[in-house]
Amino acid sequence: MSEVVHDTLDPTVRLSYGADEILVRTTTPYQDVVLLDNERFGRVLLLDGATQLTTADEFIYHEMLAHVPIFSHGDVRDVLIIGGGDCGLAEEVLKHKDIRRVVQVELDPCVVDLSRRYLDEINAGVFADERFQLNIHDGATFIDGMAERFDLVLVDSTDPVGDACKLFSAQFYKNVRRCLRMRGILVVQAGVPFLQPEDFSSAMRNLASVFRYPSCYLLASPSYVGGHLALGWASDSISPAAVSLDVIKARHAKANLKLRYYTPEVDRAAFALPGYINDLFTEAIERR
């Protein structure tokens, strides 16, 4: 069994996977890509050494990124996904029958091609769905000139390194705001606050500088090391605190989805922040 290092973005912390088999190891114009099989986590995708997805626990991240804003909004029809080249998030969004269109913008075609070949257990339905539209393009540039409007924008990006840095900037969030309909919501991957406090704070500060209702919520996924992973929330019309558990329960029951991590109770509880994360969040939005 070979060993593949997982990079946590903290120079003092390194973890590794025991690889039963390394299926792919390649370098694209944008990043290093490794795809391997691990007995515990199943199939594992790493980009530039950082874990992006494992087939054993991907449902946690994708369910929380997709369903929390969809159920809070209540009438999402058109969705824009920036990043998410494994297409697991698109698959989760498309479980909602009322969704009319999912437009996905991914920078690296190699990630999509490899995911379609090796990760079909989590994305096969996406490519057969007529509501799905894939664009190979730089997400920040794509949205800068976009005239279309969406109910929900989901940023399923890598961490703020290299090309991905643009996706955490105030200017990018301003461009997203312009593309949202009146009740629109933006949700972004905002890192692990314990290991990436500066990145988390910067993302929250930039969201708060652009949107009326900035917030964040948490999930716990075994393959994202360092404690909770944060998802940043932003809207000019919908505060998550204003959506009751009863409303979420009713919308969840109507959708009739079989989910493995998400429940209405977990949805509402995810916005309750541990003290150290709440301190980071509060300080960040006060400095907007």
Secondary structure, 3 states (H helix, E strand, C coil): CEEEEEECCCCCCEEEEEECEEEEEEECCCCEEEEEEECCCEEEEEECCEEEEECCCHHHHHHHHHHHHHHHHCCCCEEEEEECCCCHHHHHHCCCCCCCEEEEEECCHHHHHHHHHHCHHHHHHHHCCCCEEEEECCHHHHHHCCCCCEEEEEEECCCCCHHHHHHHCHHHHHHHHHHEEEEEEEEEECCCCCCCHHHHHHHHHHHHHHCCEEEEEEECCCCCCCCCEEEEEEECCCCHHHCCHHHHHHHHHHHCCCCCCCCHHHHHHCCCCCHHHHHHHHHHHHCC
